[in-house]
Amino acid sequence: MWKNNLKIHIFGEYVDAENIKWFECDQCAFRTKLKYILKSHLVTRHAHELIRWFKCDKCLYITRRKICLKHHAKATHTKPEETKWFKCDQCLFRTKRKGGLDTHILIKHINFKKNKWFKCDKCSYRTNQEFSFKCHLIAKHTTPKETDWFECDQCVFKTKRLRILRAHITAKHTNPDEIQWFKCDKCPHQTNQKGNLKAHMRAKHAKPEEIKWFECAKCQYKAKQKDHLKTHVMRQHTNPAEVKWFKCDQCSFVTKQIINLKGHVTSKHETPKEIRWFKCDMCPYKSKQRCHLKVHATSKH
């Protein structure tokens, strides 16, 4: 394991591109410095019918990789008292995975000036995580023709990321009784995504001294979530000519955020049979969007 990590490090840091033996995919333009990554690419991108799925025996989670199933079981189904925690020695953060601790230290406690930044040559985006950089390139700068889409087998939905497809299937095509809900232990809030529960805890229940604020460099605005700061900057400080607009292909609607486009399509263009209604369990109210149901529940009940 450690020898392989050293090999990856040497390839990434010290070997020039012209001296590398590239492992190239014969079905697309993908190439990599390491053979095992090519094998992983072939399985995840080009062998949909031949894939051996690893399924969780306690919930609906499935994955193409055995290691991901192990991580899932540890993160989701292991009791806190049975868990070996990796703790940060600089703050209260702890995690079940060593990789999670390494990422936390990199993001929270290492001087930004010393970080190795991955900079996009097509826009101002930069990140200190290679995986996030790759996700950015796929999401922002890959044309539809170049994209290997993950398609839903129950509707016309497609996405560039497997994680989003999983979330879509859970939200749109899974019986609520079969969903594993992550419940807040301080209020009635529940969600089907662990990351959303963490965001809720940070937004609603974290003490001011525990919060890392994301501050705007151009005004006094600050937010508890990075996405909220991005939304603020785009709305308040970005020239309209520089904004990437998301356009509806069925009408003249445009928006700066893809989530708003999804909400628009759901509310304006989906047929009643395609809509998954979110119903109030205390009155006849129903809504096409979960956020509207939450507002209703808060204001009426």
Helices and strands as residue ranges (DSSP letters): H 2-14, G 17-19, E 23-24, E 31-32, H 35-46, E 54-55, E 62-63, H 66-77, G 80-82, E 86-87, E 94-95, H 98-108, G 112-114, E 118-119, E 126-127, H 130-141, E 150-151, E 158-159, H 162-173, G 176-178, E 182-183, E 190-191, H 194-204, G 208-210, E 214-215, E 222-223, H 226-236, G 240-242, E 246-247, E 254-255, H 258-268, E 278-279, E 286-287, H 290-300
